[in-house]
Amino acid sequence: MSSADSGYEGFTAEERAAMKEHAQERKKAARRASREEKAAEALRDVLQKISEMPDSDRIMAERVHAVITATAPDLAPRLWYGMPAYALDGKVVCFFQAAAKFKARYATLGFNDPAKLDDGPMWATAFALTEVTPEVEERIAALLKRAVG
């Protein structure tokens, strides 16, 4: 059966060549950008994502972002699965998941494996957030100090 008979012809040689060229251009552009430019772009992406959240999530995400950047300035903001996240040496340490993302009852502050929160044979790696009060900010700061300590 020829491709004309099947109804699907796939990409032409020219289309495949164009896709390869585009991929090469993206790789070159990625190499050209300095580390500072990449970091600035990642921060802009995080702030943009936060600004697009519904008010209740946005207000909490702004406060969480402020606490994280003040407490752990070595963590680099970036998007991770469409969520604001903060990485150390390229590995996501913590992230903010808006309640609206999965239509949940509460937002979540989560920590990944690089976070040093170990406490015996079992410990929490995610925390529900319904409001970010000064007391919650203090708890987040303490967790961050342990996580990156």
N, C-alpha and C positions, 0 to 999 in steps of 0.2 A: 504494500500500500504506500503510495507516495504521499509526501506532506501535503500536496494539493488535495488529495482525496480525504485526508483526515480532518480538514477544516482548520487546523492550527499549523501555521507555518513557522512559528518561532521567530527569533530575532534574525535579521539579515546580517551578513558579514559586516556591513557598514555600521549597523546599530551596535553590534558587539564591539567593533573597533572604537566607536564613539564612547561607549561605556568604559572601556579600558582607558581611553584618554582622560575621561572625566575622573576616574579613580586616581590616575597618575597626577593629575592637576591638584586634586585634594591632598594627596600625600605630600606634594611639593609645598603647597600652601601651609600645611601643618608643620613642615620642617622649617619654613621661613619664619614663622611666628616665634617671637622670643618667649621665654618662660614667663616674663612679666606680662606680655600681651595675652598669653593663654590664661594666666591667673586672673587678669582683669576681665576677660571675656567670661570666664566661669563665674566670677562674682556677679557680673551683670545678669547672667542667666539665672542665678539663684534669686537675686533681688526681683527680677522680672516675674519669676514663678511665684514668689511670695506676694507680689502686688496683684496677681491674678486670682488669689484665693478669696473665698467669701470672707466677709468682715471678721467673723468669729475666729476662723482659722488664721487669717492674715495678721490679726492683732497678736495672737499667740506666737506665730512664726517670727514676726518682727522682734518680739521680746527674746525668744529663744536664740535667734540669730545674734542679737546684741550680746547676750550672755556668753554665747560660745566664742564669738570673736574677741570679747574682752578677756575671758578667762583662759582660753587656749588659742592664742594668736598663731601658733604653729599649724593649726588645722586649716586646711585650704578648702574654702567653699566650692562646691560643685553640684551639679544635678546628678542624681542617682535614681534611675527608674522614675524620673519625673518629679523627684522629691528633693528639697534642699538637703544637702548632705555635707559632711565635713570630713576631710581625709588627711591622713598623715602618711607621707611617703607613697602616695597614690592609693592607699587602702582606706576605705570608708570606715571611720571610727563611730560616727553617730549620724542620725538623720531625723528629720521632722516629717511625719506623715500627717497631712491634713485629714480631719474627719471626713471632709467631703470627697476625698480621693476614692474611698471605698464605701461611701455612705455609712460610715461608722458613727457610733454614738459619741466618740471622743477622738481627739487628735492623739498622736503617739510620738514620744521621743524615744527612739530606739538606738541601741548600741550594737555594733558588730564585733566579731572575734578580736580585732586588734585592741579593743577597749579592755583595759586591765581592771575589770570589775570583779574578778574572781573572789569568791567568798565561800570557801569550803566546797562541798560537792554540788551545791546548787545556788544560783544567784539570778537576780532579775536582769534582763537585757532590754526590756521595753517598759515604758511608763506612760500611763494614760494621763492626758492633760485636758482639763475642762476650763482652766483659767491659769494664767501665769501671774501669780502674786509675788510680792517681794520674798516671801518664804519659799515659794517654788523656785524662784530665781536662785536663791541660796542653795537649795538642794541640787539644782542643775549644775551650778558652779562646783559644788563639792564632788558630784559624780564625774564631771569633766576632769577635775584635778586628779582623781583616782584613775580615770580612763587613760590619760596620757602621761601619767606620772612615772 
